[in-house]
Amino acid sequence: MFPYLRSQGQRFNLQLLQEAAYRELVQHLDRIEGSIIIVLDEAMIGPFELVTKPKLFSERTIRSVALKPDLVLPNDIRNIVYILRPRISLMDQLVGHVKSNDQVGRRQFHILFAPRRSCLCVNQLQNKGVISSFGCIDELSWSFLPLDADVVTMEIPNAYRDLQRLYGRIPKIYGKGAQAQRVWDHAKHLGIEEKSVYNGDKGAIDQLILLDRGIDLLSPLATQLTYEGLIDEFYGIRQNKLTLPAEFFPSDKTADGRKPDEHFPETSKMKTILVHSGEQLYAELRNKNFNEVTKLLARKAREIHTQMHATSQDKTVQEIKSFVENVLPQLMAQKKSTSEHTAIAGLIHEQVNAATFTDDLAAEQEFMVCADIDKPSAYIEDKIASKADIRNVMRLICLQCAAASGFKDKLLIHYKREVAQVYGLEKLLSFSNLEMAGLLHPQTDSRAYAVLRKTLHLTVEDNVEVDPKDISYVHSFYAPLTARLVELSLKPLGWQTLKSQINNLHGPTFEDFQAQLIGIGGRHAGSTVSEGSLLHVPRVVLVCFVGGCTFAEIAALRFLADQEDNNVDFLIATTNIINKNTFLDSLISA
């Protein structure tokens, strides 16, 4: 249904997730008799589009609309199916909507909670006296949603069992961090309650690495310098969609002259572009350092121009006809894609060339090498004095704290006083929220980051951005700690060696085993394939981020998978995709 979810050469197929979620929805809908309209709460619109496309319901004459307080539904609709997140705050809106759209028993309402049914929400409907209006109150177990061929996202933790149901038992489990430990403990508890999860043979995944976001707070605060990472930080990518002003693009038509997809309408002011590996050029650009992207786009434009203007005087009529029918449409599509990404790259180029961007980046890199991190930063003080964007000021303070492995009380009090004097006393609440979230904390004696920076080579002075040799290219200087841990764990006895090195990070270091292991990859003893031949089969490693991950971290893992020596395929799972802005916003306003 979604071809870009099927990656060539990998032993896991994320189309299974998408198809299972779609089938579950269809089964619920098929049980309902009469005309149907689907009403989605705002938080479900994006996930819904990752699972299905509106046109797939055209044969059932089912439409989908957004849940709004003033929504009025057509009189001829018999069944209204709400697909909602289980949030109490939505119930009052739902109550008002049911009362205004009820037609004295002629209309039936239904609720599908995703990813699980909420007793609190149901009780709220009962207390408001509308529970009798609902025929079906059930759930859609959409815990994991496929974002791309090697990335799945989930809105809540503790959804690990769904992955095992589809892909089988995982023999080896490694993890770091308190929340990662909680996720695994809960998964094992579910395994005891639901023996079917663990009684099957080993599946497609050989190894699981669970990483708590709390062990590496510097990486999500750092500026990403991959193409995809910069797009997300400047403009935001939501469920594989990028929305930008249409004025920046030369045409609002597709390569063959048709109007854009009706399911992704573009107003006269905004243009929506799909960004995933199904788009060939984006798949080539997304993980590159931005300094390499502009060169690749220029080369691509030249190649397309050469092919489209190649002389035809030596070609036969049949060859010219074949070119026009088969090659030209492809070249036009490539030209459109190149034009779009050239426009996007142009917008990013303006941003990264701004003085504030380069100055911020220089300050970040000073913190990353632990330069003067135990005293007030003159750069941060200047930002405060000029009343710069408070979010960026707080980010730099948190980044300095992460590099220093905490602040001395005197330094933290200094920053609080400076910020309060310029931005107002209410900003002290932001400091309090960041302290509760662990981004601002007292200094520890271990100096974890300073030690690991050297032992794990987290900063690379002579890093190469074009045709890189190390994962540090994603930040042009700094290798994400999480990705470096994964990289080192791939080596022989890698996790055993790492255990002693990362003990000074917050939270437990743990490992577990679920199957008898032989050879690499944990293949079970009953395998009919010889152990020698298994050496050529890539391991499938599931890397799960509890607390979110960045596109830069994903790019680093993809870079590792591309190295032949590693002989590995990665499946990346995360609670959500984050960047320095969304990560900090979620904590400041907590």
Phi, psi and omega in degrees: 000322177236091187304329184291348178279350181259104181269134181292136173086358180258147184273355175249145184234106183286354171298335178300319178296313182296316182292322179295318179295319179295316180299319180299317178296314181298321179298320177295317183292325182291341178281349184263129181264137179102177182295147188227142167229135180264129178246118184255134171285159190303323182289346183261350184298311180297307177302324179300320181286341174284340183260323185210165175246143182306326184294341180291343180261004183298325180291340177261001182052044179255131176249160175235140179224163179274144178283117178228151182303325184260018182292127176242126186263152179301147183292336184276000180276124182273322186237130175248119181251114177270128172249114193225155164283144182284076182239130180301325184298338181277341189293320178297320177296322180294319179300312179297323180292319179296315182296322182282342183248000179288145182233051176052058175083351181280349185236138182245136179251149180219152176232132169242106177280140176231128007265357178210154178292143182245120177294325179297319179294318180297318178298324179297317177296324179292318180295331181274357174079022181244003185300330181290343179284349185258128178274316182233128172233105187222194182222154171249117185279060180269068181281316178253131178238127182285122179266321178204186187296340181227016182225129171237147178239155176219148184273342182224157173282184176062030179251016188297328185299329181297323180294320181291326178300320184277324190243002174089181185285141179258120187292315188243132181232126174235148180198163179215130175115151184296314181290325176297319177297319179297318179299315182290319178300320179292321179297319178294322178297318177296325180295327177290319181288326182239084188299335181298336180293326189251350185278346181284170176292165176301138183264211186281342185262128184270332189206144176240131173241114180259123183235128177277130178305331184294342180281345182216089179266352179284319185300314180289343179272341182282153178286127176281143181237016169275160181301311182293320180297319179292321177301315181294320182289322183275321190234342177084125174249123182236116180048051176067019179236137176241127181244124183223160176302132183295339183296341181277355184244139188290337184211149177252020178246156177283175186298331181263013174092353180284162175285163182299163180306129183295340181276351174230068187296147178243125175282177179291347184253335185233150179232133179253128182239131175281132181231101175203179187290350175290342176265112192303314183292319179296322178299327179284329187266329197304321185265003181280150168296142187300331179296337178270336185296314183298324178292319179295320179295320178296318179293320180296318179298320178295318181297316180295317180299318180297316182291323182285336183249019177295143182295142181250008186290337179264007182259149176282167178300321180295320179294320178295318179298316179297321179296315182293322184279325189250315187275316185301315178302322178294319180294323178295320178295319178295322179296317179297315180297316179297320179297317179297314183286333173294321177294317179297315179298326177296320178296317180293321180302320178297321182291313185286341178273354179292146183299321181297323180293311182293325178292318177299318181297319178297320179295318178302314184292331174296318178295320184297333177263012175063036179275119176051044184274353182262009179224165181303136179279124178299326180293315178296320178298321177295322178296319179294315182298327180272005180053051177290173180309121185298326180298319179291323177299312180296324178298314181295323177296315179295323179294318176297320179297318180296318180291328181273000186055039178113160180254148165289150184306319183299320182290317180295319178298322178300312180295320178300315181295317181296316181293316181297323181292327184266317187259347180111155184295334182298339180289346175295335175295324177296318177300318180298316179297319180291328176292318179295328180279352177090004179280335173239124185203163179295152182290141178256157181287337185291334184047056188305312184295315182300322179289311183291332177304323181273313185291328181256004178054056182285335176244134184236110186293318184261038182297143179253125184271328178260126187054060188290162178244355185215152183294347180296349180297338184292339174240012181060012184188323190243132176267122179306132183302318181300314181293324178294322177297318178296316180302313183288332179291342180284342182284158177305130184056027185299311183292324179297323178289321182293327187308316182285334183281331186253014179296335181279357172280155182297141172091166182286155170253125187222161175211154181208160181223140183239001183204157173293132187249138169223149177058204178274159171075357175071032178293139185285162188295337182281002184294140178272353180274137181294149182297326180297321181289336180294339181297339182263356180267123181299139171290147172254117183245122175270118176255117185247121178262116177266104183118006175101155175217162182262163175295332177294319178294320177297317179299320179297319179291322177295323177298317179296321180294333181282347180279120185301327183296333182283332178049057186215147167244135180256138165246124187250124177241142181209152177295325174189162175274130182234161167223180186299331181281308182293325180297312182289320179302319183294335182265322180297323183266009184295000000 
